[in-house]
Amino acid sequence: LNLFNNAFYAVKERSKQAGEDYAPTVTVRTERSGNHVVVSVQDNGTGIPDAVRAKIFQPFFTTKPTGEGTGLGLSLSYDIITKGHGGELTVESQPGEGTTFTVRLPVG
């Protein structure tokens, strides 16, 4: 849920700056890959700069204005996926173009 909320926030922020030709898009893909289930959440929002990307899984880190984010969403998501389920949470992003978060969870 946090990944969806962040994707919707990113496309909303980009739509404030982009022209009328911008079409906000959030795409969710699922697949089974060997012994894993893979879920990816991709958006064409604002993207994440490299300096920020290095911190996004840290507790209480947020880029949102005061009152709009606690900085716990990605941190908790990361811990639940990696520590709670033995999976992986990765991110790929291009500033100004969009972001993809990928969740890999073991099956069985």
N, C-alpha and C positions, 0 to 999 in steps of 0.2 A: 504494500500500500504506500509506503514511504517513497519508493522509486517512482510510482505513478504520480504522486503529489509533486515531487520535485520536477518531473518531466513537464507536467501541466504548468507549473510555476515558470519554468524556463521558456516555454513557448509563449506564455502570456507576457513575460518581460520583453522578449524579442519583438512581439507584435506591437508593443508600445513604441518601438524605435523603427521598425521596418515599414516599408511602403505598403501600398494596397496589394502588391503582387505576392506578398508573403502569405503562405498557407500553413498555419500551425499544424504540425503533425506529430502524433505520438503513436509508435508502433510497438506491439508486443508480439514476440515470437516464442514458441515453445518447440522443443524437439527432444527426442531421446538419442543420446550419443553414447553408445556402448553401455556402461554401467552407470550413466549419469542422466539426469533430466536437466536440460538447459533452458533457462528463461531469460530472454533479453528484452529490455525496455529501452527503446531508441526514440530520441526526439530531435527536432531540427530547431532547437531553441538557441539560447545564448552561448552554449558551450562553456567549458571550464578551463581557465588558464592553467598552465603547468604549475605555477607556484601555489595556486589554490588546490589543485588536484592532489598534491602531496599531503594535504592536511585534512581532506574531506572526511576521512574515517576517524578522526580524532574527536573524543567527546567534547561537546560545547563549542565546536568550531562551526560557524555559520557565516554566510555571506548575505543573508537576508537582513533587512532593517530590524531594529529593535521592536520587539513585540510580534514579529512575524515568524520567527524560528527560534528553537531552543538549542540547535546544534547537536541534538541527540539522535535524530532520525537515522542518518547513515551509520553512525557509530553503533547503535543498537542493532540495526539491520546486519551490519558486518559481523558482530558478535553472535547473533542468532544463527546466521548462515554458516559461519566458520567453526565456532566453538560448539554451538548447540546441535548442528547437523553434519559437521565434518565436510562442509562444502567450500565453495569459493565465491567471492564477490569481486568482480573486476570492473574497471571503468576505462573507456576510451573516449576521448573528446577532442574536438577541434573548436577553439574559441571562435565565436561568431557563426558556427555552422551546426553544432549539435553535439549530443552525448549519447553513448550507449553504455548501460550497465548490464552486466551479464552475471547471472546466478547459475552456478553448477552444483547440483546436489546429487549425492550418491543414491542409487536405487538399491533397496533391499537392506 
